[in-house]
């Protein structure tokens, strides 16, 4: 399938914004198939949906980390992806900002019915964000299932310790990878 027909978006740990473009131009980037008016309308829609309207003309270098991630999300959603890949998008944000961004993202994903995959090392983000978990260590699947299933039955000592450490439960052992 040609690159231009692949309908997926990507948001990285670092927002990967274009420094020579302002906020609105970053959101509109990649909408070349649309005419100028449609491109502006689509960018305006996503600026509004993610609370970025007041920042539309601001240079991206002047944004906070949370604002930069919102711009990256707006740009990804403006392209109307069928699949959104999220690679540690909350890891550089403080807990309050990451909670706000997580709520905004969850709302937009629900509204747009976009499928997403979140890569994270933070168990809390995975549990707060997703419906299913796939835990991988040393290149091997350790546990897979709905969040409720995995929390109720971790299936291995490694998974139990990993979840306990990540969710702040009473354990002081670090997860160890099992060989089986």
C-alpha positions in Angstrom: 0.0 0.0 0.0 1.5 3.4 -0.9 2.5 5.6 2.0 -0.1 8.2 1.3 -2.9 5.7 1.6 -1.8 4.3 5.0 -4.2 5.9 7.5 -2.3 5.8 10.7 -1.0 8.5 13.0 2.0 8.5 15.3 2.6 10.5 18.5 6.1 10.1 20.0 7.5 10.7 23.5 9.0 13.9 22.1 6.3 15.8 20.2 8.3 15.9 16.9 6.9 19.2 15.9 8.2 21.3 13.1 10.1 24.2 14.8 9.8 26.5 11.8 5.9 26.3 11.9 3.6 27.7 14.5 0.9 25.7 16.3 -1.8 26.0 13.6 0.7 25.3 10.8 1.9 22.2 12.6 -1.7 20.9 13.0 -2.4 21.5 9.3 0.8 19.9 8.2 0.1 16.7 6.2 -3.3 17.8 5.0 -2.0 18.6 1.5 -4.7 16.6 -0.2 -7.2 19.1 1.1 -7.7 22.6 -0.5 -6.6 25.6 1.5 -10.1 26.3 3.1 -10.7 22.7 4.0 -7.1 22.4 5.5 -7.8 25.5 7.6 -11.2 24.2 8.7 -9.8 20.9 9.7 -6.9 22.5 11.7 -9.3 24.9 13.4 -11.5 22.0 14.4 -8.7 20.2 16.1 -7.2 23.3 17.7 -10.7 23.8 19.3 -11.2 20.2 20.3 -7.8 20.0 22.1 -8.0 23.5 23.7 -5.3 25.0 21.5 -7.1 28.0 19.9 -5.4 30.6 22.1 -2.0 29.2 21.0 -2.7 28.9 17.3 0.0 31.5 16.2 2.5 30.7 18.9 5.9 29.2 17.9 6.2 25.7 19.1 9.4 26.4 20.9 7.4 28.6 23.3 5.1 25.8 24.4 5.1 23.7 27.5 5.6 20.0 27.3 1.9 19.3 27.7 1.0 21.9 25.1 3.5 20.4 22.7 1.9 16.9 23.1 -1.6 18.4 22.5 -0.3 19.9 19.3 1.1 16.5 18.3 -2.2 14.8 19.0 -4.2 17.5 17.1 -1.9 17.0 14.1 -2.3 13.2 14.3 -6.1 13.4 14.6 -6.5 16.1 11.9 -5.3 13.5 9.4 -8.2 11.2 10.4 -6.2 8.1 11.1 -7.8 4.6 11.4 -5.1 3.7 13.8 -3.1 5.9 16.2 0.2 4.7 17.6 1.3 6.3 20.8 4.9 5.8 21.9 5.3 7.0 25.5 3.4 10.2 24.9 3.0 11.0 28.6 6.4 10.0 29.9 7.9 13.5 30.0 4.9 15.2 31.6 4.1 15.7 35.3 1.2 13.7 36.8 -1.4 16.5 36.6 -0.7 17.4 32.9 -0.5 13.7 31.9 -3.9 13.0 33.6 -5.5 16.0 31.8 -4.0 14.9 28.5 -5.0 11.3 29.0 -8.6 12.4 29.6 -8.6 14.6 26.5 -7.1 11.7 24.5 -9.6 9.2 25.8 -12.5 11.6 24.9 -11.2 12.1 21.4 -10.6 8.4 20.8 -14.1 7.6 21.9 -15.7 10.4 19.8 -13.7 9.4 16.6 -13.8 5.6 17.2 -10.1 5.5 16.4 -8.2 2.4 17.3 -5.0 3.1 19.3 -2.0 1.3 20.6 -0.1 2.8 23.6 3.5 1.8 24.3 4.3 2.7 27.8 6.5 1.6 30.7 4.0 3.1 33.2 1.4 0.6 34.4 -0.8 3.3 35.6 -1.0 4.9 32.2 -1.8 1.6 30.6 -4.5 0.8 33.2 -6.0 4.3 33.0 -5.9 4.4 29.2 -6.6 1.0 27.7 -9.1 -1.8 27.6 -6.5 -4.6 27.0 -2.9 -5.2 28.1 -0.1 -6.9 26.4 2.9 -7.2 28.7 6.3 -7.9 27.0 9.6 -8.4 28.6 12.8 -9.4 26.9 11.0 -9.8 23.6 8.5 -12.3 25.0 4.8 -11.9 25.8 4.4 -12.3 29.6 0.6 -11.7 29.8 -2.2 -10.7 27.5 -5.8 -10.0 28.2 -8.4 -7.4 29.3 -7.2 -5.2 32.1 -9.7 -6.8 34.4 -8.4 -10.3 33.5 -4.8 -9.4 33.9 -5.3 -7.6 37.3 -7.5 -10.5 38.6 -5.1 -13.2 37.4 -1.6 -12.0 36.6 -0.7 -15.6 35.5 2.9 -15.4 36.6 5.0 -14.2 39.5 6.8 -11.7 37.1 3.5 -10.2 36.0 2.2 -9.9 39.6 5.4 -8.1 40.8 5.5 -5.9 37.7 1.9 -4.8 38.2 2.4 -4.4 42.0 5.4 -2.2 41.5 3.7 -0.1 38.8 0.5 0.3 40.7 2.2 1.1 44.0 1.0 -2.0 45.9 2.8 -3.5 48.8 6.0 -5.0 47.3 9.5 -3.8 47.2 10.8 -6.4 44.8 11.6 -5.3 41.2 10.1 -7.5 38.5 12.4 -10.3 37.3 11.9 -11.9 34.0 11.0 -15.5 34.0 12.6 -17.9 31.7 9.6 -20.1 31.0 
